[in-house]
């Protein structure tokens, strides 16, 4: 199948988190025209395609869902515009084409996964952790690193919620209500982070906070304020540690520790060689976001990286687009990686 046709077809399908059924069925239909031995949608809706029967199992895990917001798909010259073109349908399409076309060594087995809800609560990745009984030999996560980039890790994540409740009082009373209490709590968190981040100059080393939800309601007798706050966490602090520092009342809704692989693992070496073979210089990256790599890699304990075409600064933006030539080159680089990674000992 033409790689551009595949990616354009994927981008044309709206697939926000929790709404991946249509694109899953599209990929299932497409996989029947490609060189896979098996393909199916699993219990939670993950797209899974398998090729090969070797003992060295490689999981290539991308995701089908996108951030909210619709961008009308179009191709202008060498650029393909559309929601998900970078994050992360471009990387997933790279996986599908490369895995189906590569001259497969006999000792290799490839499992391509288009996970659901990576942009949400990582339902697809968590299902893999429950279902895959034997960790693979290698894990490649499909996220934009750039054609010459290899992502070694991601910051961790913590998403917490808290509700504040108070009786309604007259504005002239001077009494603090739920809204004031909630805003004061945010100020206290900011002070805590300021202290935690002392001496931490690099964004990768700092704890970052973003207010994701703020809803105020009143029935005339009682007022309520609901807050949802997310944090990006560096390697030196885990979600439970921060939660303990923040104190009572905050309920965690998502937690993932920061993760970074070793630079000298065989998968990184294979990508370095493949990128250099195309006349490019490999760039190792540590990302400030969070990906399914944070959940899968620590548990499976195998050599892991994230790779995929696209400029990650365009993630979630109204300008999201991908360079088609770089997308096609990424496919060739990934093929070279799959041909050259060492077999399981």
C-alpha positions in Angstrom: 0.0 0.0 0.0 1.2 3.5 -0.7 2.5 5.0 2.5 1.1 8.4 1.8 -2.3 7.0 1.0 -2.3 5.1 4.3 -1.3 8.2 6.4 -3.8 10.4 4.6 -6.6 7.8 5.2 -5.7 7.7 8.9 -5.7 11.5 9.3 -9.0 11.8 7.6 -10.7 9.8 10.3 -11.6 11.6 13.5 -10.3 9.6 16.4 -10.3 11.5 19.7 -9.5 9.6 22.9 -12.3 7.1 23.4 -13.5 7.4 19.8 -11.1 5.1 18.0 -13.4 2.4 16.7 -13.6 3.8 13.1 -9.9 4.1 12.7 -9.3 0.7 14.3 -11.6 -0.9 11.7 -9.9 1.1 8.9 -6.5 -0.3 10.0 -7.9 -3.8 10.3 -9.1 -3.6 6.7 -5.8 -2.1 5.5 -3.8 -4.8 7.2 -5.5 -7.4 5.2 -3.8 -5.9 2.1 -0.4 -5.9 3.7 2.1 -8.6 4.6 0.9 -9.5 8.1 0.2 -13.0 9.4 -2.6 -11.9 11.7 -4.5 -8.7 12.7 -7.3 -8.0 15.1 -8.9 -5.5 17.5 -8.4 -6.6 21.1 -10.8 -6.4 24.0 -10.3 -2.7 24.6 -10.1 -1.7 20.9 -6.3 -1.7 20.4 -5.4 -2.5 16.8 -2.9 -5.4 16.7 -1.0 -6.7 13.7 1.5 -9.6 13.9 4.2 -10.7 11.5 6.8 -13.4 11.9 7.2 -16.4 14.3 10.7 -15.9 15.7 11.8 -15.9 19.3 12.9 -12.3 19.2 9.7 -10.4 19.7 9.6 -6.6 19.0 6.6 -4.6 20.1 6.0 -1.4 18.1 3.4 0.5 20.1 1.8 3.6 18.6 -1.6 5.1 19.3 -4.7 5.8 17.2 -6.2 8.6 19.2 -5.4 12.3 18.9 -5.7 15.4 20.9 -9.0 17.3 20.6 -9.6 19.8 17.7 -10.2 19.1 14.1 -7.9 20.3 11.3 -9.2 19.7 7.8 -6.8 17.1 6.2 -5.0 18.3 3.0 -1.7 17.9 1.2 0.2 21.0 0.0 3.3 20.1 -1.8 5.5 18.0 0.5 3.3 18.8 3.6 0.4 16.8 5.0 -1.8 18.8 7.3 -4.3 17.3 9.8 -4.9 16.4 13.4 -2.8 13.5 14.4 -0.4 13.8 11.4 2.4 14.2 13.9 0.9 12.9 17.2 0.9 10.2 16.5 -0.6 8.8 13.2 2.6 9.5 11.3 4.6 7.3 13.7 2.0 4.6 13.7 1.8 4.6 9.9 5.6 4.4 9.8 5.3 1.2 12.0 2.7 -0.4 9.9 4.4 0.1 6.6 7.9 -0.7 7.8 6.8 -3.9 9.7 4.8 -5.1 6.6 7.6 -4.4 4.1 10.9 -5.2 5.8 12.8 -8.3 4.8 12.1 -10.1 8.0 14.9 -12.1 9.7 13.7 -15.6 10.6 14.4 -15.0 14.3 12.1 -12.0 14.5 8.5 -11.5 15.4 6.9 -8.1 15.0 3.8 -6.9 16.9 2.4 -3.6 15.8 -0.1 -2.0 18.2 -2.3 1.1 17.6 -3.3 1.7 21.2 -6.4 3.5 22.4 -6.7 6.5 24.8 -3.0 7.4 25.0 -4.2 11.0 25.1 -6.5 10.0 28.0 -5.9 7.4 30.7 -3.7 5.1 28.6 -6.3 2.4 28.5 -4.7 0.6 25.6 -1.2 0.5 27.2 -2.6 -0.7 30.6 -4.4 -3.5 28.8 -1.1 -4.6 27.2 0.5 -4.8 30.6 -2.3 -7.1 31.8 -2.4 -9.2 28.7 1.2 -9.7 27.6 2.5 -12.5 29.9 6.1 -12.5 28.6 7.9 -9.2 28.0 9.2 -8.6 24.5 12.8 -8.5 23.6 12.5 -4.9 22.4 10.0 -2.0 22.6 9.6 0.9 20.2 7.1 3.5 21.0 5.5 5.5 18.2 5.9 9.2 19.0 7.4 12.1 17.0 11.1 12.3 17.6 12.0 13.7 14.2 13.5 11.6 11.4 17.0 11.8 12.9 15.9 11.8 16.6 15.8 8.9 19.1 13.8 9.6 22.3 15.4 8.0 25.3 12.7 8.9 27.8 9.9 11.1 29.1 9.0 13.0 32.2 6.5 11.5 34.5 2.9 12.6 35.0 0.4 13.1 37.9 -3.2 14.3 37.5 -5.1 15.1 40.6 -8.5 16.5 41.5 -10.0 18.1 44.6 -13.4 19.7 45.4 -13.9 22.5 47.8 -17.3 23.2 49.4 -18.6 26.0 51.6 -21.9 27.7 52.7 -22.8 30.7 50.6 -22.2 34.0 52.5 -22.9 37.6 51.7 -20.0 39.3 49.7 -19.7 41.9 52.4 -19.1 39.3 55.1 -15.5 38.9 54.4 -15.8 35.1 54.8 -13.7 32.9 52.5 -15.7 30.5 50.4 -14.9 27.5 48.3 -13.5 29.6 45.5 -11.1 31.5 47.7 -10.1 28.3 49.4 -9.4 26.6 46.1 -7.4 29.5 44.7 -5.4 29.6 47.9 -4.6 25.9 47.5 -3.2 26.6 44.1 -1.0 29.3 45.4 0.3 27.0 48.1 1.1 24.4 45.5 3.0 27.0 43.4 5.1 27.8 46.5 5.8 24.1 47.1 7.0 23.7 43.5 9.1 26.8 43.7 10.9 25.3 46.6 11.2 21.9 45.0 12.6 23.4 41.8 15.3 25.5 43.5 18.6 25.1 41.6 16.9 23.1 38.8 17.6 25.2 35.7 16.8 22.6 33.0 13.0 22.1 32.1 13.7 18.4 32.2 14.7 18.6 35.8 11.8 20.8 37.0 8.3 19.9 38.3 5.8 21.6 36.1 2.1 22.3 37.0 -0.9 23.1 34.8 -4.5 23.7 35.9 -6.6 21.5 33.7 -10.0 21.8 35.2 -11.7 24.6 37.2 -15.5 24.6 37.7 -17.5 26.7 40.1 -21.1 26.0 40.9 -23.7 27.3 43.4 -27.3 26.4 44.3 -27.7 29.6 46.3 -27.0 27.8 49.6 -23.8 26.0 48.9 -20.9 26.8 46.6 -18.5 24.4 45.2 -15.2 24.6 43.3 -13.7 21.6 41.5 -10.0 21.7 40.5 -8.1 19.3 38.3 -4.3 19.9 38.2 -1.6 18.0 36.2 2.1 17.8 36.9 5.1 16.8 34.7 7.6 15.1 36.9 11.4 14.7 36.4 13.3 11.5 37.3 14.1 12.6 40.8 10.6 12.6 42.1 7.8 10.0 41.6 4.0 10.7 41.6 3.3 9.2 45.1 6.1 11.3 46.6 4.7 14.5 45.2 1.1 13.5 46.2 2.3 13.0 49.8 4.0 16.5 49.8 0.8 18.1 48.5 -1.2 16.8 51.5 -4.7 15.5 52.1 -7.7 15.9 49.9 -6.1 15.6 46.5 -7.2 12.4 44.7 -4.9 10.9 41.9 -6.6 10.1 38.6 -3.5 9.2 36.6 0.1 8.4 37.7 3.2 7.6 35.6 6.8 7.8 36.8 9.5 9.4 34.6 11.5 7.0 32.5 14.8 7.2 30.7 16.6 4.3 28.9 20.3 3.7 28.7 22.1 5.3 25.8 24.1 2.2 25.1 21.2 -0.3 24.8 21.2 -2.3 21.6 18.1 -0.6 20.3 19.6 2.8 20.6 22.7 1.5 18.8 20.6 0.1 16.0 18.8 3.4 15.5 22.1 5.3 15.6 23.5 3.1 12.8 20.3 3.3 10.7 20.1 7.1 10.9 23.8 7.5 10.1 23.3 5.2 7.1 21.0 7.9 5.6 23.6 10.6 6.0 22.1 12.1 9.2 23.4 12.6 12.7 21.4 10.9 15.4 20.0 13.2 18.1 19.2 11.7 21.5 16.2 13.4 23.2 14.5 13.5 26.6 11.0 14.7 26.3 9.1 16.9 28.7 5.8 15.2 27.9 4.6 11.7 28.9 3.9 8.7 26.7 2.9 5.0 27.0 6.7 4.4 27.2 6.4 5.5 30.9 4.0 2.7 31.6 5.4 -0.2 29.4 9.1 0.2 29.5 9.7 0.0 33.3 7.5 -3.1 33.7 8.7 -5.0 30.7 12.4 -4.1 31.4 13.5 -4.5 27.8 15.6 -2.1 25.7 13.2 0.7 24.7 13.1 3.9 22.7 10.5 6.1 21.1 10.8 7.0 17.4 8.7 8.5 14.7 8.6 11.3 12.1 7.3 14.7 12.9 8.1 17.9 14.8 6.7 17.4 18.3 6.4 21.2 18.8 3.4 20.9 16.5 1.7 18.4 18.8 -1.9 19.5 19.8 -1.6 22.8 17.8 -3.8 24.1 15.1 -0.8 24.1 12.8 -0.1 20.3 13.0 1.5 18.9 9.9 4.1 16.5 8.8 6.9 16.6 6.2 6.1 13.7 3.7 9.7 13.2 2.7 10.8 12.8 6.3 7.9 10.4 6.9 9.0 8.2 4.0 12.6 8.4 5.2 11.6 7.3 8.7 10.1 4.2 7.2 13.4 3.3 5.6 15.3 4.0 8.8 12.9 1.8 10.8 13.3 -1.0 8.3 17.0 -0.9 8.7 16.6 -1.0 12.5 14.4 -4.1 12.3 16.9 -5.9 10.0 19.8 -5.2 12.3 18.7 -5.5 16.0 20.4 -8.4 17.7 18.4 -11.6 18.3 17.4 -12.7 21.8 20.3 -14.5 23.5 
